[in-house]
Amino acid sequence: MRQPGAAPDVIVAEVVNGLRTLVHANRHTLQQAITTLSEAQSLPIRLHASSMLAQEALLTAIERGLSGYDALYATLSELLGEPLVTADRRLADAVPRSILVA
């Protein structure tokens, strides 16, 4: 059986913001955004409190030149000993065990 993924809890806000952007750009209807959000919320992803990652993420952000958001993902990946899966080449380059997807 496949293990669930993991992400800092900030992923919820990032998904909401991305969907809002798609609606405002007329690339999604509101109903499509609501459906997509529901689908995203049903994914097997364990959310980890950003507050518990914050101090290490701050150090990671400063040391690697990452945004605070990206550093949360990098920090969680490294703490769990799991690869970071991302479509962001800059983030993938900053995290030794990363998988870059198209």
ROLOLUM-905127 format. One record per residue: residue number from 1; y, z, x of N, C-alpha, C, O in turn; residue in one letter. Coordinates in Angstrom, 2 decimals, m for minus. Example, Ala and Ser with C-alpha at 12.3 -4.5 7.8 and 13.67 -1.06 7.14 Angstrom:
<recs>
<resi 1 | nv m5.69 | nw 7.80 | nu 13.19 | cav m4.50 | caw 7.80 | cau 12.30 | cv m3.30 | cw 7.80 | cu 13.20 | ov m3.32 | ow 8.46 | ou 14.24 | resn A> $
<resi 2 | nv m2.25 | nw 7.08 | nu 12.85 | cav m1.06 | caw 7.14 | cau 13.67 | cv 0.03 | cw 7.87 | cu 12.90 | ov 1.14 | ow 8.04 | ou 13.41 | resn S> $
</recs>
This chain:
<recs>
<resi 1 | nv m1.19 | nw 0.00 | nu 0.84 | cav 0.00 | caw 0.00 | cau 0.00 | cv 1.25 | cw 0.00 | cu 0.89 | ov 1.30 | ow 0.68 | ou 1.91 | resn M> $
<resi 2 | nv 2.21 | nw m0.76 | nu 0.49 | cav 3.42 | caw m0.91 | cau 1.28 | cv 4.34 | cw 0.29 | cu 1.12 | ov 4.53 | ow 0.80 | ou 0.01 | resn R> $
<resi 3 | nv 4.90 | nw 0.75 | nu 2.24 | cav 5.85 | caw 1.86 | cau 2.24 | cv 7.17 | cw 1.42 | cu 1.63 | ov 7.56 | ow 0.26 | ou 1.78 | resn Q> $
<resi 4 | nv 7.85 | nw 2.32 | nu 0.94 | cav 9.18 | caw 1.96 | cau 0.44 | cv 10.16 | cw 1.81 | cu 1.60 | ov 9.97 | ow 2.38 | ou 2.67 | resn P> $
<resi 5 | nv 11.21 | nw 1.04 | nu 1.36 | cav 12.26 | caw 0.91 | cau 2.35 | cv 13.12 | cw 2.15 | cu 2.35 | ov 12.91 | ow 3.07 | ou 1.55 | resn G> $
<resi 6 | nv 14.08 | nw 2.19 | nu 3.22 | cav 15.00 | caw 3.32 | cau 3.31 | cv 16.40 | cw 2.79 | cu 3.55 | ov 16.59 | ow 1.77 | ou 4.20 | resn A> $
<resi 7 | nv 17.37 | nw 3.51 | nu 3.03 | cav 18.77 | caw 3.12 | cau 3.22 | cv 19.65 | cw 4.34 | cu 3.01 | ov 19.28 | ow 5.26 | ou 2.28 | resn A> $
<resi 8 | nv 20.82 | nw 4.34 | nu 3.65 | cav 21.78 | caw 5.40 | cau 3.34 | cv 22.27 | cw 5.20 | cu 1.91 | ov 22.34 | ow 4.08 | ou 1.42 | resn P> $
<resi 9 | nv 22.62 | nw 6.30 | nu 1.25 | cav 23.02 | caw 6.22 | cau m0.16 | cv 24.26 | cw 5.36 | cu m0.39 | ov 24.54 | ow 5.00 | ou m1.54 | resn D> $
<resi 10 | nv 24.99 | nw 5.03 | nu 0.65 | cav 26.16 | caw 4.18 | cau 0.53 | cv 25.78 | cw 2.76 | cu 0.07 | ov 26.64 | ow 2.00 | ou m0.35 | resn V> $
<resi 11 | nv 24.52 | nw 2.42 | nu 0.17 | cav 24.07 | caw 1.09 | cau m0.26 | cv 24.38 | cw 0.85 | cu m1.73 | ov 24.64 | ow m0.28 | ou m2.14 | resn I> $
<resi 12 | nv 24.35 | nw 1.90 | nu m2.54 | cav 24.64 | caw 1.75 | cau m3.97 | cv 26.07 | cw 1.25 | cu m4.16 | ov 26.31 | ow 0.31 | ou m4.92 | resn V> $
<resi 13 | nv 27.01 | nw 1.86 | nu m3.47 | cav 28.41 | caw 1.44 | cau m3.57 | cv 28.60 | cw 0.03 | cu m3.03 | ov 29.40 | ow m0.74 | ou m3.55 | resn A> $
<resi 14 | nv 27.86 | nw m0.31 | nu m1.98 | cav 27.99 | caw m1.65 | cau m1.41 | cv 27.46 | cw m2.71 | cu m2.36 | ov 28.04 | ow m3.79 | ou m2.47 | resn E> $
<resi 15 | nv 26.37 | nw m2.42 | nu m3.05 | cav 25.83 | caw m3.37 | cau m4.04 | cv 26.81 | cw m3.53 | cu m5.19 | ov 27.10 | ow m4.64 | ou m5.62 | resn V> $
<resi 16 | nv 27.32 | nw m2.41 | nu m5.70 | cav 28.30 | caw m2.47 | cau m6.80 | cv 29.51 | cw m3.30 | cu m6.38 | ov 29.98 | ow m4.14 | ou m7.15 | resn V> $
<resi 17 | nv 30.03 | nw m3.07 | nu m5.18 | cav 31.19 | caw m3.80 | cau m4.71 | cv 30.90 | cw m5.29 | cu m4.55 | ov 31.72 | ow m6.14 | ou m4.91 | resn N> $
<resi 18 | nv 29.73 | nw m5.61 | nu m4.01 | cav 29.36 | caw m7.01 | cau m3.86 | cv 29.24 | cw m7.72 | cu m5.21 | ov 29.66 | ow m8.87 | ou m5.35 | resn G> $
<resi 19 | nv 28.67 | nw m7.05 | nu m6.18 | cav 28.54 | caw m7.63 | cau m7.52 | cv 29.91 | cw m7.80 | cu m8.18 | ov 30.15 | ow m8.80 | ou m8.86 | resn L> $
<resi 20 | nv 30.79 | nw m6.84 | nu m7.99 | cav 32.15 | caw m6.95 | cau m8.53 | cv 32.84 | cw m8.17 | cu m7.94 | ov 33.53 | ow m8.91 | ou m8.65 | resn R> $
<resi 21 | nv 32.65 | nw m8.39 | nu m6.64 | cav 33.25 | caw m9.54 | cau m5.98 | cv 32.71 | cw m10.85 | cu m6.57 | ov 33.47 | ow m11.78 | ou m6.80 | resn T> $
<resi 22 | nv 31.41 | nw m10.91 | nu m6.81 | cav 30.81 | caw m12.11 | cau m7.39 | cv 31.35 | cw m12.39 | cu m8.79 | ov 31.61 | ow m13.54 | ou m9.14 | resn L> $
<resi 23 | nv 31.53 | nw m11.33 | nu m9.59 | cav 32.07 | caw m11.51 | cau m10.94 | cv 33.51 | cw m12.00 | cu m10.87 | ov 33.89 | ow m12.93 | ou m11.58 | resn V> $
<resi 24 | nv 34.31 | nw m11.38 | nu m10.02 | cav 35.72 | caw m11.78 | cau m9.90 | cv 35.88 | cw m13.19 | cu m9.36 | ov 36.87 | ow m13.85 | ou m9.65 | resn H> $
<resi 25 | nv 34.92 | nw m13.67 | nu m8.57 | cav 34.96 | caw m15.02 | cau m8.03 | cv 34.30 | cw m16.03 | cu m8.98 | ov 34.14 | ow m17.20 | ou m8.65 | resn A> $
<resi 26 | nv 33.92 | nw m15.55 | nu m10.16 | cav 33.24 | caw m16.37 | cau m11.17 | cv 31.94 | cw m16.99 | cu m10.67 | ov 31.57 | ow m18.09 | ou m11.08 | resn N> $
<resi 27 | nv 31.26 | nw m16.28 | nu m9.77 | cav 29.96 | caw m16.73 | cau m9.28 | cv 28.82 | cw m16.05 | cu m10.03 | ov 27.68 | ow m16.50 | ou m9.97 | resn R> $
<resi 28 | nv 29.13 | nw m14.95 | nu m10.73 | cav 28.19 | caw m14.24 | cau m11.61 | cv 28.95 | cw m13.87 | cu m12.87 | ov 30.15 | ow m13.60 | ou m12.84 | resn H> $
<resi 29 | nv 28.23 | nw m13.86 | nu m13.97 | cav 28.81 | caw m13.28 | cau m15.18 | cv 28.63 | cw m11.77 | cu m15.09 | ov 27.86 | ow m11.27 | ou m14.27 | resn T> $
<resi 30 | nv 29.33 | nw m11.06 | nu m15.95 | cav 29.14 | caw m9.61 | cau m15.99 | cv 27.69 | cw m9.27 | cu m16.31 | ov 27.11 | ow m8.36 | ou m15.71 | resn L> $
<resi 31 | nv 27.09 | nw m10.00 | nu m17.25 | cav 25.69 | caw m9.73 | cau m17.61 | cv 24.76 | cw m9.98 | cu m16.43 | ov 23.82 | ow m9.22 | ou m16.22 | resn Q> $
<resi 32 | nv 25.00 | nw m11.04 | nu m15.66 | cav 24.19 | caw m11.30 | cau m14.47 | cv 24.33 | cw m10.16 | cu m13.46 | ov 23.34 | ow m9.74 | ou m12.85 | resn Q> $
<resi 33 | nv 25.54 | nw m9.67 | nu m13.29 | cav 25.77 | caw m8.57 | cau m12.35 | cv 25.04 | cw m7.32 | cu m12.81 | ov 24.44 | ow m6.62 | ou m12.00 | resn A> $
<resi 34 | nv 25.10 | nw m7.03 | nu m14.10 | cav 24.41 | caw m5.85 | cau m14.63 | cv 22.90 | cw m5.98 | cu m14.43 | ov 22.23 | ow m5.01 | ou m14.06 | resn I> $
<resi 35 | nv 22.37 | nw m7.16 | nu m14.68 | cav 20.94 | caw m7.40 | cau m14.49 | cv 20.56 | cw m7.24 | cu m13.02 | ov 19.55 | ow m6.60 | ou m12.70 | resn T> $
<resi 36 | nv 21.36 | nw m7.82 | nu m12.15 | cav 21.09 | caw m7.71 | cau m10.71 | cv 21.15 | cw m6.26 | cu m10.25 | ov 20.31 | ow m5.83 | ou m9.46 | resn T> $
<resi 37 | nv 22.13 | nw m5.51 | nu m10.74 | cav 22.22 | caw m4.10 | cau m10.38 | cv 20.98 | cw m3.33 | cu m10.84 | ov 20.45 | ow m2.51 | ou m10.10 | resn L> $
<resi 38 | nv 20.54 | nw m3.61 | nu m12.04 | cav 19.34 | caw m2.96 | cau m12.56 | cv 18.12 | cw m3.29 | cu m11.69 | ov 17.31 | ow m2.42 | ou m11.39 | resn S> $
<resi 39 | nv 18.00 | nw m4.54 | nu m11.29 | cav 16.90 | caw m4.95 | cau m10.42 | cv 16.98 | cw m4.26 | cu m9.06 | ov 15.97 | ow m3.82 | ou m8.52 | resn E> $
<resi 40 | nv 18.18 | nw m4.18 | nu m8.52 | cav 18.38 | caw m3.52 | cau m7.23 | cv 18.00 | cw m2.05 | cu m7.32 | ov 17.40 | ow m1.50 | ou m6.40 | resn A> $
<resi 41 | nv 18.36 | nw m1.41 | nu m8.43 | cav 18.06 | caw 0.01 | cau m8.59 | cv 16.56 | cw 0.27 | cu m8.76 | ov 16.11 | ow 1.40 | ou m8.56 | resn Q> $
<resi 42 | nv 15.80 | nw m0.75 | nu m9.11 | cav 14.37 | caw m0.55 | cau m9.29 | cv 13.57 | cw m0.84 | cu m8.01 | ov 12.36 | ow m0.65 | ou m7.99 | resn S> $
<resi 43 | nv 14.25 | nw m1.30 | nu m6.96 | cav 13.56 | caw m1.56 | cau m5.70 | cv 13.04 | cw m0.26 | cu m5.10 | ov 13.67 | ow 0.79 | ou m5.25 | resn L> $
<resi 44 | nv 11.90 | nw m0.32 | nu m4.41 | cav 11.34 | caw 0.90 | cau m3.80 | cv 12.07 | cw 1.25 | cu m2.50 | ov 11.56 | ow 1.04 | ou m1.40 | resn P> $
<resi 45 | nv 13.27 | nw 1.80 | nu m2.65 | cav 14.09 | caw 2.18 | cau m1.50 | cv 14.40 | cw 3.67 | cu m1.60 | ov 14.97 | ow 4.13 | ou m2.60 | resn I> $
<resi 46 | nv 14.03 | nw 4.41 | nu m0.57 | cav 14.38 | caw 5.84 | cau m0.50 | cv 15.81 | cw 5.95 | cu 0.00 | ov 16.14 | ow 5.44 | ou 1.07 | resn R> $
<resi 47 | nv 16.64 | nw 6.62 | nu m0.77 | cav 18.03 | caw 6.80 | cau m0.36 | cv 18.16 | cw 8.09 | cu 0.44 | ov 17.60 | ow 9.12 | ou 0.09 | resn L> $
<resi 48 | nv 18.92 | nw 8.01 | nu 1.53 | cav 19.17 | caw 9.15 | cau 2.40 | cv 20.66 | cw 9.48 | cu 2.35 | ov 21.50 | ow 8.59 | ou 2.39 | resn H> $
<resi 49 | nv 20.96 | nw 10.75 | nu 2.26 | cav 22.35 | caw 11.21 | cau 2.14 | cv 23.17 | cw 10.81 | cu 3.37 | ov 22.83 | ow 11.17 | ou 4.50 | resn A> $
<resi 50 | nv 24.23 | nw 10.07 | nu 3.13 | cav 25.13 | caw 9.67 | cau 4.22 | cv 25.71 | cw 10.87 | cu 4.94 | ov 25.95 | ow 10.83 | ou 6.15 | resn S> $
<resi 51 | nv 25.93 | nw 11.94 | nu 4.21 | cav 26.50 | caw 13.14 | cau 4.82 | cv 25.60 | cw 13.71 | cu 5.91 | ov 26.09 | ow 14.32 | ou 6.87 | resn S> $
<resi 52 | nv 24.30 | nw 13.51 | nu 5.78 | cav 23.37 | caw 14.02 | cau 6.79 | cv 23.33 | cw 13.12 | cu 8.02 | ov 22.87 | ow 13.53 | ou 9.09 | resn M> $
<resi 53 | nv 23.80 | nw 11.90 | nu 7.87 | cav 23.79 | caw 10.92 | cau 8.97 | cv 25.15 | cw 10.79 | cu 9.63 | ov 25.28 | ow 10.15 | ou 10.68 | resn L> $
<resi 54 | nv 26.17 | nw 11.39 | nu 9.03 | cav 27.55 | caw 11.13 | cau 9.39 | cv 27.89 | cw 11.37 | cu 10.85 | ov 28.51 | ow 10.52 | ou 11.49 | resn A> $
<resi 55 | nv 27.51 | nw 12.51 | nu 11.39 | cav 27.91 | caw 12.82 | cau 12.76 | cv 27.29 | cw 11.84 | cu 13.75 | ov 27.97 | ow 11.31 | ou 14.62 | resn Q> $
<resi 56 | nv 26.01 | nw 11.59 | nu 13.61 | cav 25.34 | caw 10.65 | cau 14.51 | cv 25.88 | cw 9.23 | cu 14.28 | ov 26.02 | ow 8.46 | ou 15.23 | resn E> $
<resi 57 | nv 26.19 | nw 8.89 | nu 13.03 | cav 26.74 | caw 7.57 | cau 12.72 | cv 28.12 | cw 7.39 | cu 13.37 | ov 28.44 | ow 6.30 | ou 13.84 | resn A> $
<resi 58 | nv 28.91 | nw 8.44 | nu 13.39 | cav 30.22 | caw 8.36 | cau 14.03 | cv 30.06 | cw 8.03 | cu 15.52 | ov 30.75 | ow 7.16 | ou 16.04 | resn L> $
<resi 59 | nv 29.16 | nw 8.72 | nu 16.16 | cav 28.91 | caw 8.45 | cau 17.59 | cv 28.41 | cw 7.02 | cu 17.79 | ov 28.85 | ow 6.33 | ou 18.70 | resn L> $
<resi 60 | nv 27.50 | nw 6.59 | nu 16.93 | cav 26.96 | caw 5.23 | cau 17.03 | cv 28.06 | cw 4.20 | cu 16.82 | ov 28.14 | ow 3.21 | ou 17.55 | resn T> $
<resi 61 | nv 28.91 | nw 4.43 | nu 15.82 | cav 30.01 | caw 3.49 | cau 15.54 | cv 30.92 | cw 3.34 | cu 16.74 | ov 31.29 | ow 2.22 | ou 17.11 | resn A> $
<resi 62 | nv 31.27 | nw 4.45 | nu 17.35 | cav 32.18 | caw 4.42 | cau 18.50 | cv 31.51 | cw 3.79 | cu 19.71 | ov 32.11 | ow 2.94 | ou 20.39 | resn I> $
<resi 63 | nv 30.28 | nw 4.19 | nu 20.00 | cav 29.58 | caw 3.68 | cau 21.17 | cv 29.27 | cw 2.19 | cu 21.09 | ov 29.30 | ow 1.50 | ou 22.11 | resn E> $
<resi 64 | nv 28.97 | nw 1.70 | nu 19.89 | cav 28.52 | caw 0.31 | cau 19.75 | cv 29.54 | cw m0.61 | cu 19.09 | ov 29.28 | ow m1.80 | ou 18.90 | resn R> $
<resi 65 | nv 30.69 | nw m0.07 | nu 18.76 | cav 31.73 | caw m0.89 | cau 18.14 | cv 31.37 | cw m1.36 | cu 16.74 | ov 31.71 | ow m2.47 | ou 16.34 | resn G> $
<resi 66 | nv 30.69 | nw m0.51 | nu 15.99 | cav 30.28 | caw m0.85 | cau 14.63 | cv 31.22 | cw m0.21 | cu 13.62 | ov 31.93 | ow 0.75 | ou 13.92 | resn L> $
<resi 67 | nv 31.22 | nw m0.75 | nu 12.41 | cav 31.92 | caw m0.07 | cau 11.32 | cv 31.14 | cw 1.20 | cu 10.99 | ov 29.96 | ow 1.33 | ou 11.33 | resn S> $
<resi 68 | nv 31.79 | nw 2.11 | nu 10.33 | cav 31.11 | caw 3.33 | cau 9.89 | cv 29.93 | cw 3.02 | cu 8.98 | ov 28.88 | ow 3.66 | ou 9.07 | resn G> $
<resi 69 | nv 30.11 | nw 2.03 | nu 8.10 | cav 29.03 | caw 1.65 | cau 7.19 | cv 27.82 | cw 1.14 | cu 7.96 | ov 26.70 | ow 1.59 | ou 7.74 | resn Y> $
<resi 70 | nv 28.06 | nw 0.19 | nu 8.87 | cav 26.95 | caw m0.36 | cau 9.66 | cv 26.28 | cw 0.71 | cu 10.51 | ov 25.06 | ow 0.70 | ou 10.69 | resn D> $
<resi 71 | nv 27.07 | nw 1.63 | nu 11.03 | cav 26.51 | caw 2.69 | cau 11.87 | cv 25.59 | cw 3.60 | cu 11.06 | ov 24.63 | ow 4.14 | ou 11.61 | resn A> $
<resi 72 | nv 25.86 | nw 3.78 | nu 9.78 | cav 24.95 | caw 4.58 | cau 8.94 | cv 23.56 | cw 3.93 | cu 8.87 | ov 22.55 | ow 4.62 | ou 8.97 | resn L> $
<resi 73 | nv 23.53 | nw 2.61 | nu 8.70 | cav 22.26 | caw 1.89 | cau 8.66 | cv 21.56 | cw 1.95 | cu 10.02 | ov 20.35 | ow 2.18 | ou 10.08 | resn Y> $
<resi 74 | nv 22.30 | nw 1.74 | nu 11.09 | cav 21.73 | caw 1.78 | cau 12.44 | cv 21.16 | cw 3.16 | cu 12.73 | ov 20.05 | ow 3.28 | ou 13.26 | resn A> $
<resi 75 | nv 21.91 | nw 4.19 | nu 12.40 | cav 21.47 | caw 5.56 | cau 12.65 | cv 20.21 | cw 5.89 | cu 11.89 | ov 19.27 | ow 6.46 | ou 12.44 | resn T> $
<resi 76 | nv 20.18 | nw 5.54 | nu 10.61 | cav 18.99 | caw 5.82 | cau 9.80 | cv 17.77 | cw 5.09 | cu 10.35 | ov 16.69 | ow 5.66 | ou 10.44 | resn L> $
<resi 77 | nv 17.95 | nw 3.85 | nu 10.71 | cav 16.85 | caw 3.07 | cau 11.28 | cv 16.27 | cw 3.75 | cu 12.51 | ov 15.06 | ow 3.87 | ou 12.66 | resn S> $
<resi 78 | nv 17.16 | nw 4.19 | nu 13.37 | cav 16.70 | caw 4.82 | cau 14.61 | cv 16.09 | cw 6.19 | cu 14.37 | ov 15.11 | ow 6.56 | ou 15.02 | resn E> $
<resi 79 | nv 16.66 | nw 6.96 | nu 13.44 | cav 16.09 | caw 8.28 | cau 13.14 | cv 14.69 | cw 8.17 | cu 12.54 | ov 13.82 | ow 9.01 | ou 12.80 | resn L> $
<resi 80 | nv 14.47 | nw 7.14 | nu 11.73 | cav 13.17 | caw 6.96 | cau 11.10 | cv 12.18 | cw 6.23 | cu 12.01 | ov 10.99 | ow 6.18 | ou 11.73 | resn L> $
<resi 81 | nv 12.70 | nw 5.66 | nu 13.10 | cav 11.83 | caw 4.89 | cau 14.00 | cv 11.34 | cw 3.60 | cu 13.36 | ov 10.25 | ow 3.12 | ou 13.67 | resn G> $
<resi 82 | nv 12.15 | nw 3.06 | nu 12.48 | cav 11.80 | caw 1.83 | cau 11.77 | cv 12.80 | cw 0.74 | cu 12.14 | ov 13.95 | ow 1.04 | ou 12.46 | resn E> $
<resi 83 | nv 12.36 | nw m0.52 | nu 12.11 | cav 13.31 | caw m1.59 | cau 12.41 | cv 14.38 | cw m1.72 | cu 11.32 | ov 14.13 | ow m1.42 | ou 10.15 | resn P> $
<resi 84 | nv 15.55 | nw m2.15 | nu 11.72 | cav 16.64 | caw m2.42 | cau 10.79 | cv 16.55 | cw m3.89 | cu 10.40 | ov 16.56 | ow m4.77 | ou 11.25 | resn L> $
<resi 85 | nv 16.46 | nw m4.14 | nu 9.11 | cav 16.42 | caw m5.51 | cau 8.60 | cv 17.81 | cw m5.85 | cu 8.09 | ov 18.35 | ow m5.16 | ou 7.22 | resn V> $
<resi 86 | nv 18.40 | nw m6.91 | nu 8.64 | cav 19.77 | caw m7.26 | cau 8.31 | cv 20.00 | cw m8.77 | cu 8.43 | ov 19.29 | ow m9.45 | ou 9.17 | resn T> $
<resi 87 | nv 20.98 | nw m9.26 | nu 7.71 | cav 21.42 | caw m10.65 | cau 7.85 | cv 22.67 | cw m10.73 | cu 8.72 | ov 23.23 | ow m11.81 | ou 8.90 | resn A> $
<resi 88 | nv 23.11 | nw m9.61 | nu 9.24 | cav 24.32 | caw m9.52 | cau 10.05 | cv 23.96 | cw m9.59 | cu 11.53 | ov 23.41 | ow m8.63 | ou 12.08 | resn D> $
<resi 89 | nv 24.26 | nw m10.72 | nu 12.16 | cav 23.88 | caw m10.91 | cau 13.56 | cv 24.51 | cw m9.85 | cu 14.48 | ov 23.86 | ow m9.36 | ou 15.40 | resn R> $
<resi 90 | nv 25.75 | nw m9.52 | nu 14.23 | cav 26.44 | caw m8.53 | cau 15.08 | cv 25.74 | cw m7.17 | cu 14.99 | ov 25.56 | ow m6.49 | ou 16.00 | resn R> $
<resi 91 | nv 25.35 | nw m6.78 | nu 13.78 | cav 24.64 | caw m5.52 | cau 13.60 | cv 23.26 | cw m5.59 | cu 14.25 | ov 22.84 | ow m4.65 | ou 14.92 | resn L> $
<resi 92 | nv 22.57 | nw m6.69 | nu 14.07 | cav 21.24 | caw m6.86 | cau 14.68 | cv 21.33 | cw m6.77 | cu 16.20 | ov 20.46 | ow m6.19 | ou 16.84 | resn A> $
<resi 93 | nv 22.37 | nw m7.35 | nu 16.77 | cav 22.55 | caw m7.30 | cau 18.22 | cv 22.82 | cw m5.88 | cu 18.72 | ov 22.53 | ow m5.56 | ou 19.88 | resn D> $
<resi 94 | nv 23.36 | nw m5.03 | nu 17.86 | cav 23.71 | caw m3.66 | cau 18.26 | cv 22.55 | cw m2.68 | cu 18.08 | ov 22.62 | ow m1.55 | ou 18.57 | resn A> $
<resi 95 | nv 21.49 | nw m3.10 | nu 17.41 | cav 20.36 | caw m2.21 | cau 17.14 | cv 19.12 | cw m2.81 | cu 17.79 | ov 18.65 | ow m3.87 | ou 17.38 | resn V> $
<resi 96 | nv 18.59 | nw m2.15 | nu 18.82 | cav 17.46 | caw m2.72 | cau 19.57 | cv 16.28 | cw m3.15 | cu 18.71 | ov 15.75 | ow m4.25 | ou 18.89 | resn P> $
<resi 97 | nv 15.86 | nw m2.31 | nu 17.78 | cav 14.72 | caw m2.66 | cau 16.92 | cv 15.23 | cw m3.19 | cu 15.59 | ov 15.21 | ow m2.48 | ou 14.58 | resn R> $
<resi 98 | nv 15.69 | nw m4.43 | nu 15.60 | cav 16.20 | caw m5.01 | cau 14.35 | cv 15.50 | cw m6.33 | cu 14.08 | ov 14.96 | ow m6.97 | ou 14.98 | resn S> $
<resi 99 | nv 15.52 | nw m6.70 | nu 12.82 | cav 14.97 | caw m7.98 | cau 12.37 | cv 16.10 | cw m8.72 | cu 11.68 | ov 16.64 | ow m8.27 | ou 10.67 | resn I> $
<resi 100 | nv 16.46 | nw m9.86 | nu 12.24 | cav 17.54 | caw m10.67 | cau 11.66 | cv 16.92 | cw m11.65 | cu 10.66 | ov 16.03 | ow m12.42 | ou 11.00 | resn L> $
<resi 101 | nv 17.41 | nw m11.60 | nu 9.44 | cav 16.94 | caw m12.52 | cau 8.40 | cv 18.05 | cw m13.48 | cu 8.03 | ov 19.23 | ow m13.16 | ou 8.18 | resn V> $
<resi 102 | nv 17.68 | nw m14.63 | nu 7.55 | cav 18.69 | caw m15.65 | cau 7.20 | cv 19.21 | cw m15.43 | cu 5.79 | ov 20.06 | ow m16.19 | ou 5.32 | resn A> $
</recs>
